[in-house]
Amino acid sequence: MLENQFNTIIQLIEQRKERAYRKVNEELITLYWEVGQFLNNLAENSKYGDKIIDKAAEYMKTQYPNIKGFTRSNMYRMVQFYNTYKDLEKVAPLVRQLSWSNNLLILGATKTVEEKEFYIKMSIKDNYSKRELSRQIASGYYQRYMLSEKNAREHTKNISDEKDYPKPRILDTYCLEFLNLSNTVSEKELKKAVVKNLKEFILEIGKDFTFVGEEYKLQVGNKDFYIDLLFYNRVLSCMVAFELKIGPFKPEYISKMDFYLEALDRQERKKNENPSVGVILCSSKNAKVVEYTISRTLSPTMVSEYKLRLIDKELLEEKLKEIIQAIERNELKTT
């Protein structure tokens, strides 16, 4: 129909609107950067020091009251913003791709340069809203990412140089506080809550995941089997099966998941897709039990824990700090 052809006009309008917004935002962040740089240099070369910012804010208030965004507190943030990133050649251009509110959130809620870089790149990659970014920081997503799999054994500075950093990653621990469930929940209630809060669940596991279905049916030998949750990961180019368990990990879970993955690959996987991956999400796991279970198999299954409450971020930070320090000590010994 002709009307369908006219939809192209709408698409062109939306594309241009998005480009215009990005350009306006880029110019705004560049303006704040330049104001921060100017005030910083002025303060360094003036007997008034930091009072320069107070005087500048008062000047803007009296002379240009209709210009928004140049309050005393915001101008202090501009100087802080400039000083934080001025020497980071790879990061400085990226901050212009974020909104000012997201930049301020990262600036105030993170401690290390590595953590700031992580959330800047994640915000660009996944187009985080302020609410989504705030949740990720509060849940210690960076610390959980770094402590997962091999990341804990690598120095943050090394992996942050990778072009596709942060990579899609199955985490060791997921925070499902948004489900608002008690610790006595049943598996049926857990699955129902995840599906009900699917948007938040995908934010937690990664926006590259696309939901395929719940209780996904597989028929093998005239018998029906059901995968709790099935997703497709666009970056990994494979199906990802999630099994939800309310108790601790048990070795027999692996063989069941392997069966599901084999069925998926034989019946559902397309030629251009990679082999399916499984994630067993348990309320707890013993690392040694998991290691023994998968040590003699080539199973593409990962075992993760879930927490129904936010983890203490300071504990995660301390654990990550200890690991990085241990790595640095070992590096000194080998040099």
C-alpha positions as CSV (number, residue, x, y, z in Angstrom):
1,M,0.0,0.0,0.0
2,L,1.1,3.6,-0.7
3,E,0.6,4.5,3.0
4,N,3.3,2.0,3.9
5,Q,5.7,3.7,1.5
6,F,5.0,7.0,3.3
7,N,6.4,5.5,6.5
8,T,9.8,6.1,5.0
9,I,9.2,9.8,5.6
10,I,8.5,9.2,9.3
11,Q,11.7,7.2,9.5
12,L,13.7,9.9,7.9
13,I,12.2,12.5,10.3
14,E,13.0,10.4,13.3
15,Q,16.6,9.7,12.1
16,R,17.2,13.4,11.6
17,K,15.6,14.3,15.0
18,E,17.9,11.8,16.7
19,R,21.0,13.2,14.9
20,A,20.0,16.7,15.8
21,Y,19.6,15.8,19.4
22,R,23.0,14.1,19.5
23,K,24.6,17.1,17.9
24,V,22.9,19.5,20.3
25,N,24.0,17.3,23.3
26,E,27.6,17.1,21.9
27,E,27.8,20.9,21.7
28,L,26.4,21.3,25.2
29,I,28.9,19.0,26.7
30,T,31.7,20.6,24.8
31,L,30.5,24.0,26.1
32,Y,30.5,22.8,29.7
33,W,34.0,21.3,29.1
34,E,35.3,24.6,27.7
35,V,33.7,26.6,30.6
36,G,35.3,24.2,33.1
37,Q,38.6,24.6,31.4
38,F,38.4,28.4,31.4
39,L,37.4,28.7,35.0
40,N,40.0,26.2,36.1
41,N,42.8,28.1,34.3
42,L,41.4,31.4,35.6
43,A,41.4,30.1,39.2
44,E,44.9,28.7,38.9
45,N,46.2,32.1,37.8
46,S,44.2,34.3,40.1
47,K,44.7,35.3,43.8
48,Y,41.0,34.5,44.3
49,G,41.4,30.8,43.6
50,D,38.2,28.8,43.8
51,K,36.2,32.0,44.6
52,I,36.5,32.8,40.9
53,I,33.7,30.2,40.4
54,D,31.5,31.9,43.0
55,K,32.1,35.3,41.3
56,A,31.4,33.8,37.8
57,A,28.1,32.3,39.0
58,E,27.0,35.6,40.6
59,Y,27.9,37.4,37.4
60,M,25.8,35.0,35.3
61,K,22.9,35.2,37.7
62,T,22.8,39.0,37.6
63,Q,23.8,39.7,34.0
64,Y,22.2,36.7,32.2
65,P,19.4,35.4,34.5
66,N,17.6,33.7,31.6
67,I,20.6,31.4,30.7
68,K,20.0,28.1,32.5
69,G,22.7,25.7,33.8
70,F,25.2,28.1,35.1
71,T,24.5,27.9,38.8
72,R,27.3,27.9,41.3
73,S,27.1,24.1,41.9
74,N,26.9,23.3,38.2
75,M,29.9,25.5,37.4
76,Y,31.9,23.7,40.1
77,R,30.9,20.4,38.4
78,M,32.1,21.8,35.1
79,V,35.5,22.4,36.5
80,Q,35.5,18.9,38.2
81,F,34.4,17.4,34.9
82,Y,37.2,19.0,33.0
83,N,39.9,18.1,35.6
84,T,38.7,14.5,35.7
85,Y,39.0,13.7,32.0
86,K,41.5,16.3,30.6
87,D,44.4,13.9,30.7
88,L,42.5,10.8,29.5
89,E,42.9,10.9,25.7
90,K,40.7,7.9,25.0
91,V,37.9,8.8,27.4
92,A,37.6,12.5,26.9
93,P,35.9,12.3,23.4
94,L,33.4,9.7,24.7
95,V,31.9,11.9,27.4
96,R,30.4,14.1,24.7
97,Q,28.2,11.2,23.7
98,L,26.5,11.2,27.1
99,S,23.9,13.5,28.5
100,W,25.1,15.9,31.2
101,S,22.9,14.2,33.8
102,N,24.6,10.8,33.0
103,N,28.0,12.4,33.1
104,L,27.3,13.9,36.5
105,L,26.0,10.6,37.8
106,I,29.2,8.8,36.7
107,L,31.4,11.7,38.0
108,G,29.8,11.6,41.5
109,A,29.0,8.0,42.0
110,T,32.2,6.2,40.9
111,K,35.7,6.2,42.5
112,T,38.3,5.1,40.0
113,V,39.1,6.1,36.5
114,E,38.6,2.5,35.3
115,E,35.0,2.4,36.8
116,K,34.2,5.7,35.1
117,E,35.4,4.5,31.8
118,F,33.4,1.3,32.2
119,Y,30.1,3.1,32.8
120,I,30.8,5.7,30.1
121,K,31.3,2.9,27.5
122,M,28.4,0.9,28.8
123,S,26.1,3.9,28.7
124,I,27.0,4.6,25.1
125,K,26.8,1.0,24.0
126,D,23.4,0.3,25.7
127,N,22.0,3.8,25.6
128,Y,21.3,4.0,29.3
129,S,18.7,6.3,30.7
130,K,19.6,8.1,33.9
131,R,17.5,5.6,35.9
132,E,19.1,2.6,34.2
133,L,22.6,4.0,34.8
134,S,21.8,4.8,38.4
135,R,20.6,1.3,39.0
136,Q,23.7,-0.3,37.4
137,I,26.0,1.8,39.6
138,A,24.0,1.1,42.7
139,S,24.1,-2.6,42.1
140,G,27.9,-2.6,41.7
141,Y,27.6,-3.9,38.1
142,Y,31.2,-2.8,37.3
143,Q,32.6,-4.7,40.3
144,R,30.5,-7.8,39.6
145,Y,31.7,-7.7,35.9
146,M,35.3,-7.5,36.9
147,L,35.0,-10.3,39.5
148,S,33.3,-12.6,37.0
149,E,35.1,-15.4,35.2
150,K,38.6,-14.5,34.0
151,N,38.2,-10.8,34.6
152,A,39.3,-11.0,38.2
153,R,42.6,-12.4,37.1
154,E,43.3,-9.6,34.7
155,H,44.3,-6.0,35.4
156,T,41.5,-3.5,34.7
157,K,43.8,-1.3,32.7
158,N,44.7,-4.1,30.3
159,I,41.1,-5.1,29.4
160,S,39.8,-1.6,29.2
161,D,42.0,-1.0,26.1
162,E,40.1,-3.6,24.1
163,K,38.0,-2.2,21.3
164,D,34.8,-4.0,22.3
165,Y,35.2,-3.4,26.0
166,P,33.0,-4.0,27.9
167,K,32.3,-7.3,26.2
168,P,29.0,-9.3,26.6
169,R,29.6,-11.3,29.8
170,I,27.8,-13.9,31.8
171,L,28.3,-12.7,35.4
172,D,29.1,-14.8,38.4
173,T,26.4,-13.0,40.4
174,Y,23.2,-11.3,39.3
175,C,21.2,-8.9,41.4
176,L,17.4,-9.4,41.1
177,E,16.3,-6.9,43.7
178,F,13.8,-5.4,41.3
179,L,11.7,-8.6,41.6
180,N,10.8,-7.7,45.2
181,L,10.7,-11.3,46.3
182,S,11.4,-13.0,49.6
183,N,14.0,-15.7,50.1
184,T,11.2,-18.3,50.5
185,V,10.1,-17.9,46.9
186,S,9.3,-21.0,44.7
187,E,10.8,-21.6,41.3
188,K,7.4,-21.0,39.7
189,E,7.1,-17.6,41.5
190,L,10.7,-16.7,40.6
191,K,10.1,-17.4,36.9
192,K,6.8,-15.6,36.9
193,A,8.4,-12.5,38.5
194,V,11.3,-12.5,36.0
195,V,8.9,-12.6,33.0
196,K,6.8,-9.8,34.6
197,N,9.9,-7.7,35.1
198,L,11.5,-8.7,31.8
199,K,12.8,-5.2,31.0
200,E,14.7,-4.9,34.2
201,F,15.9,-8.5,33.9
202,I,17.4,-7.8,30.4
203,L,19.0,-4.6,31.8
204,E,20.7,-6.9,34.4
205,I,21.8,-9.6,32.0
206,G,22.6,-7.2,29.2
207,K,20.7,-5.3,26.5
208,D,22.2,-7.6,23.8
209,F,19.7,-10.3,24.9
210,T,16.4,-10.6,23.1
211,F,13.6,-12.6,24.8
212,V,12.4,-15.7,22.8
213,G,10.0,-17.3,25.3
214,E,9.3,-18.9,28.6
215,E,8.7,-22.6,29.1
216,Y,10.2,-23.0,25.6
217,K,9.0,-26.4,24.3
218,L,11.4,-29.0,22.9
219,Q,10.2,-32.4,21.7
220,V,12.7,-35.3,21.8
221,G,11.7,-38.9,21.3
222,N,8.0,-38.0,21.4
223,K,8.4,-36.4,24.8
224,D,8.1,-32.8,25.6
225,F,10.7,-30.8,27.6
226,Y,10.6,-27.2,28.6
227,I,13.4,-24.6,29.0
228,D,12.6,-22.1,31.7
229,L,13.6,-19.0,29.7
230,L,15.1,-18.8,26.2
231,F,17.0,-15.7,24.9
232,Y,19.0,-14.8,21.8
233,N,22.2,-12.8,22.2
234,R,22.8,-10.6,19.2
235,V,26.5,-10.1,19.8
236,L,27.3,-13.7,20.6
237,S,24.9,-14.8,17.8
238,C,23.5,-17.8,19.7
239,M,20.6,-18.9,21.8
240,V,21.0,-18.7,25.5
241,A,18.9,-21.0,27.8
242,F,18.3,-20.0,31.4
243,E,17.3,-22.5,34.0
244,L,16.1,-21.0,37.4
245,K,16.8,-22.8,40.6
246,I,15.8,-21.6,44.1
247,G,18.4,-23.7,45.9
248,P,22.1,-24.2,45.7
249,F,23.8,-25.6,42.6
250,K,23.7,-29.4,42.1
251,P,26.0,-31.3,39.7
252,E,23.0,-33.0,38.0
253,Y,21.8,-29.6,36.7
254,I,24.7,-29.6,34.1
255,S,23.6,-32.9,32.4
256,K,20.0,-31.6,32.1
257,M,21.2,-28.3,30.6
258,D,23.5,-30.1,28.1
259,F,20.5,-32.1,26.9
260,Y,18.6,-28.9,26.3
261,L,21.5,-27.3,24.5
262,E,21.9,-30.4,22.2
263,A,18.2,-30.3,21.4
264,L,18.3,-26.6,20.6
265,D,21.3,-27.0,18.3
266,R,19.8,-29.9,16.4
267,Q,16.3,-28.5,16.1
268,E,16.5,-24.7,16.3
269,R,20.0,-23.4,15.5
270,K,20.5,-21.8,12.1
271,K,23.6,-22.4,10.0
272,N,24.9,-18.9,10.6
273,E,24.5,-19.1,14.4
274,N,27.0,-20.2,17.0
275,P,26.3,-23.2,19.4
276,S,23.8,-22.5,22.1
277,V,24.9,-21.5,25.6
278,G,23.3,-22.4,29.0
279,V,23.1,-20.4,32.2
280,I,22.0,-22.1,35.4
281,L,20.9,-19.4,37.8
282,C,21.0,-20.6,41.4
283,S,20.5,-19.0,44.8
284,S,24.0,-20.0,45.7
285,K,26.9,-22.1,44.4
286,N,30.0,-23.7,45.8
287,A,32.9,-22.8,43.5
288,K,34.7,-26.1,44.1
289,V,31.6,-28.2,43.3
290,V,31.1,-26.2,40.1
291,E,34.7,-26.7,39.2
292,Y,34.6,-30.5,39.7
293,T,31.3,-30.8,37.8
294,I,32.5,-29.1,34.6
295,S,36.2,-29.9,34.7
296,R,35.8,-33.0,32.5
297,T,33.2,-31.7,30.1
298,L,33.1,-29.3,27.3
299,S,29.7,-28.0,28.3
300,P,29.0,-24.4,27.2
301,T,27.1,-23.9,30.4
302,M,27.8,-21.3,33.1
303,V,26.7,-21.4,36.7
304,S,25.7,-18.1,38.3
305,E,24.2,-17.0,41.6
306,Y,21.4,-14.6,42.0
307,K,20.7,-12.3,44.9
308,L,17.3,-10.9,45.7
309,R,18.8,-7.9,47.5
310,L,21.4,-5.5,46.3
311,I,24.9,-6.5,47.4
312,D,26.9,-4.2,49.5
313,K,28.9,-2.2,46.9
314,E,31.7,-1.4,49.4
315,L,32.4,-5.1,49.9
316,L,32.6,-5.7,46.1
317,E,35.0,-2.7,45.8
318,E,37.2,-4.1,48.6
319,K,37.3,-7.5,47.1
320,L,38.2,-6.2,43.7
321,K,40.9,-3.9,45.2
322,E,42.4,-6.9,47.0
323,I,42.6,-8.9,43.8
324,I,44.1,-6.1,41.8
325,Q,46.7,-5.5,44.5
326,A,47.6,-9.2,44.5
327,I,48.0,-9.2,40.7
328,E,50.2,-6.2,40.9
329,R,52.4,-7.8,43.6
330,N,52.8,-10.9,41.4
331,E,53.7,-8.8,38.4
332,L,56.4,-7.1,40.4
333,K,57.8,-10.5,41.5
334,T,58.1,-11.7,37.9
335,T,59.8,-8.6,36.6
